[in-house]
Amino acid sequence: MQKASLSGVFGILLVLSFVGNLINPLPMEAKVMPLIVSLLSAIVLFTHCVMSFIVLLNSDNVRDFE
């Protein structure tokens, strides 16, 4: 549960990094790779967060750990 929560927090931080890269005054050619990396990383972390909570909160799994 803690790893899923941390994935959500880091995903939010990467989205903020994405926005920060967009408003950076550098030319767009210098920002393409950091934008792609932060966007793909945020997608992976949010997917991990959501899928972890779906699996952990599934009623079948809850019964196994009671």
C-alpha positions as CSV (number, residue, x, y, z in Angstrom):
1,M,0.0,0.0,0.0
2,Q,2.9,2.4,0.8
3,K,4.6,1.8,-2.6
4,A,1.3,2.5,-4.5
5,S,0.9,5.7,-2.5
6,L,4.5,6.7,-3.3
7,S,3.9,6.0,-6.9
8,G,1.0,8.4,-6.9
9,V,3.1,11.1,-5.1
10,F,6.0,10.7,-7.5
11,G,3.6,10.7,-10.5
12,I,2.3,14.1,-9.3
13,L,5.8,15.4,-8.9
14,L,6.6,14.3,-12.5
15,V,3.5,16.1,-13.8
16,L,4.7,19.2,-12.0
17,S,8.2,18.6,-13.6
18,F,6.5,18.3,-17.0
19,V,4.7,21.6,-16.5
20,G,8.0,23.2,-15.3
21,N,9.7,22.0,-18.4
22,L,7.0,23.5,-20.6
23,I,7.3,26.9,-19.1
24,N,11.1,26.8,-19.2
25,P,12.5,29.5,-21.6
26,L,14.7,27.1,-23.5
27,P,13.9,26.4,-27.1
28,M,11.5,23.5,-27.7
29,E,14.3,21.3,-29.2
30,A,16.1,21.3,-25.9
31,K,12.9,20.3,-24.0
32,V,11.6,17.4,-26.0
33,M,13.5,14.6,-24.3
34,P,12.8,15.7,-20.7
35,L,9.2,16.2,-21.6
36,I,8.9,12.7,-23.1
37,V,10.7,11.1,-20.1
38,S,8.6,12.9,-17.5
39,L,5.4,12.2,-19.3
40,L,6.1,8.5,-19.8
41,S,7.4,8.1,-16.2
42,A,4.2,9.7,-14.8
43,I,2.0,7.4,-16.9
44,V,3.9,4.3,-15.6
45,L,3.7,5.5,-12.0
46,F,0.0,6.4,-12.1
47,T,-0.7,3.0,-13.8
48,H,1.2,1.3,-11.0
49,C,-0.7,3.3,-8.3
50,V,-4.1,2.6,-9.8
51,M,-3.5,-1.1,-10.5
52,S,-2.1,-1.7,-7.0
53,F,-5.1,-0.2,-5.4
54,I,-7.5,-2.1,-7.6
55,V,-5.8,-5.4,-6.8
56,L,-5.4,-4.6,-3.1
57,L,-8.9,-3.5,-2.6
58,N,-10.5,-6.4,-4.5
59,S,-12.9,-8.2,-2.2
60,D,-11.3,-11.6,-3.0
61,N,-7.9,-10.3,-1.8
62,V,-9.3,-8.6,1.2
63,R,-10.8,-11.9,2.4
64,D,-7.4,-13.6,2.0
65,F,-5.7,-11.2,4.3
66,E,-8.3,-11.0,7.1
